[in-house]
């Protein structure tokens, strides 16, 4: 599962870097920096949410499922 979390964080980092030119291209130049900050902020929250879901999945599988069925 540690490999999954590592792949998830690398994917989010690549996503942040890849969206920078698109955000600047789509919006106006006056609001490009604030739009870029907002998009990176939302990507960070998405990463946090995915890590929380991964943690709950690990907890459920290793502690709850393993304890009751083995």
C-alpha positions in Angstrom: 0.0 0.0 0.0 2.9 2.3 0.5 3.7 2.0 -3.2 0.1 3.0 -4.0 0.4 6.1 -1.8 3.7 7.0 -3.5 2.2 6.6 -6.9 -0.7 8.8 -5.9 1.5 11.6 -4.6 3.7 11.5 -7.8 0.5 11.6 -9.9 -0.8 14.6 -8.1 2.6 16.4 -8.4 2.6 15.8 -12.1 -1.0 17.0 -12.4 -0.1 20.2 -10.6 2.8 20.9 -13.0 0.9 19.9 -16.1 -2.1 22.2 -15.3 0.0 25.4 -15.0 0.1 26.3 -18.7 -3.5 25.3 -19.3 -4.8 27.5 -16.4 -2.8 30.5 -17.7 -4.0 29.9 -21.3 -7.7 29.5 -20.4 -8.2 32.6 -18.2 -7.3 36.2 -18.6 -3.8 37.4 -17.7 -5.1 39.5 -14.8 -6.7 36.5 -13.0 -4.2 33.9 -14.1 -2.2 33.9 -10.8 -5.3 33.6 -8.6 -6.8 30.9 -10.8 -3.5 29.0 -10.7 -3.4 29.3 -6.9 -7.0 28.1 -6.6 -6.4 25.1 -8.9 -3.3 24.1 -7.0 -5.1 24.5 -3.7 -7.9 22.2 -4.9 -5.4 19.6 -6.1 -3.8 19.6 -2.7 -7.1 19.0 -1.0 -7.8 16.2 -3.5 -4.5 14.6 -2.5 -5.3 14.9 1.2 -8.7 13.3 0.5 -7.2 10.5 -1.4 -4.6 9.8 1.3 -7.4 9.8 3.9 -9.4 7.3 1.9 -6.3 5.2 1.4 -5.6 5.2 5.2 -9.2 4.2 6.0 -8.9 1.4 3.4 -5.7 0.1 5.0 -7.2 0.4 8.5 -10.3 -1.5 7.5 -8.5 -4.3 5.7 -5.6 -4.9 8.1 -7.3 -4.3 11.4 -11.0 -5.0 11.0 -11.1 -7.6 8.3 -8.0 -9.5 9.4 -9.0 -9.4 13.1 -12.5 -10.9 12.5 -11.8 -13.4 9.8 -8.4 -14.8 10.6 
